[in-house]
Amino acid sequence: MKKLLYICALTMIFSCEDVIDVNLENEAPRLVIDASISWLKGTPGNEQSIKLSLSAPYFENEIPPANNAIVTITDMNSNVFQFNEIDNTGIYRNTSFVPELNATYTLSIMYNDETYTAEESLIPVVPFDFVEQNNNGGFTGEDVEIKAYYSDPQDEENYYFFEFISDIPAIPTLEVYNDEFTNGNQIFGYYTEEDLEAGDEVTIRNYGVSERFYNFMFILLQQNSEEGGGPFETQPATVRGNCINTSSPDNYPLGFFRLSEVDEITYTVQ
């Protein structure tokens, strides 16, 4: 694939433009699996969706959906939940899913005559205790800081995935945390944004996740700088998730199968 990169050298007298042809090798598209099953506290959790797409060349602007796949999740009691595609979007939906904390589920995807599978448990999460605001945060001492406190359970390893959503940034702020050094204590998820003002709303979500998902997201977020876009943008190196191709292992998929209980709170900046 060729792309034209333009390098402009500006001087006080004139400007010039050089055209460089860049040849990039294209890899065959891989299946990208975004199978995030989230059970919001206080809801039945029956409506769930899975997004399937195909990897695309670096400079492509659109991500092609993976259509006509057969997608199921099976629980420990051999109950099978069929996910059906919505209007060729690559989004597959089920409205009768039955979530059970700590239960193990198996994902199965049949796509282009190949079978992809993954296994994961539905991880619980503790509720938020309260939210605290500090108006003198950041390097300048003028940024608004939001801290959402929760009480970590004692005598067990816990891993958390935070999502902070407001109208200011184009994408949510994501963080992962483990309780290795704070086991059993009251701790907080932290969010700051220099443009937050009184009246702005921030939605804070805390997901219970497995150690493997924590490690997966930790690597993705380390690769992603603040200026580089979200964790699902093109990454410097391939990060393998928990999904495998049982038909052709070398044609491995990208993405992750995750099941989480999630607590959510919406805070209005004071």
C-alpha positions, 0 to 999 in steps of 0.5 A, a space after each residue: 500500500 502506498 501513501 504520500 507523505 508531504 514534508 514541507 521545509 519553510 524558510 523566510 524566502 520560499 517553501 518547498 514540497 517533497 513527495 515521498 512514496 511509502 510502501 507498507 505491507 498489508 497483512 490479511 485481515 484478522 477478526 477483531 472481537 469486542 465481547 464485553 459483557 457488562 452487568 450494571 448493578 440494579 439491572 437484569 443484565 439480559 440485554 448484551 451485545 458483541 461487536 465483530 470487525 476486521 483489522 484494516 490497513 493503518 491509513 484506512 479511515 473505516 473499520 469493516 464489520 465482520 458479517 454473518 458470523 454465528 455467535 453464542 455464549 454458553 454458561 456452566 449449565 449448558 444454556 446457550 445464548 444466541 447473539 444475532 447480527 443487527 442489520 449487517 453492522 457487525 454488532 450481535 445482540 442477545 436480549 435473554 442473557 442470564 448473568 451470574 456472578 463468578 460463573 464461567 462462560 464460553 464464547 464461540 464464534 464461527 466466521 469464514 468457516 473457522 471457529 474462535 473460542 474464549 472462556 472467562 468468569 463474570 467478576 463482581 465489583 463493590 459499589 461506590 461509597 461517595 465522590 469527592 471534588 477538589 478544585 485545586 488540582 493538576 500542575 497549575 493548581 486550577 484543575 478540577 479533580 474527581 475522586 470516586 471512593 470504594 471499599 476494597 474487599 479484604 483477603 482477596 485479589 481484586 482487579 478494576 477497570 475504570 471508565 470516566 465519561 464526560 462531554 469534553 474529551 472525544 473518547 472516555 478516559 480509561 484506567 486499570 487498578 489492582 489492590 496489591 498494595 491497598 487490599 481491604 482499604 477504601 481507595 478511589 478512582 481518579 479523574 481530572 480534566 482542565 476544562 471541567 466546569 460547574 454543572 458538567 456531568 461525569 459518568 464514572 464506571 467501575 468494572 470487576 475484571 480478571 487478572 488476565 484482562 487487567 494485564 491485557 488493558 495495562 499493556 494497551 494503555 501503556 502503549 497509548 500516549 495521551 495524544 495517541 487516541 484510544 486503546 483500540 487505535 493501531 498499536 505499536 505491537 500486537 497485544 493478544 487477548 484470551 480468544 483463540 482460533 481453534 481451526 487455524 491457530 496462526 490466524 489468531 483474532 484480536 480483542 478480548 472476551 470479558 464479563 464484568 459486574 459494573 457500578 456506575 455513578 453520575 456526578 455533577 461538578 460543583 
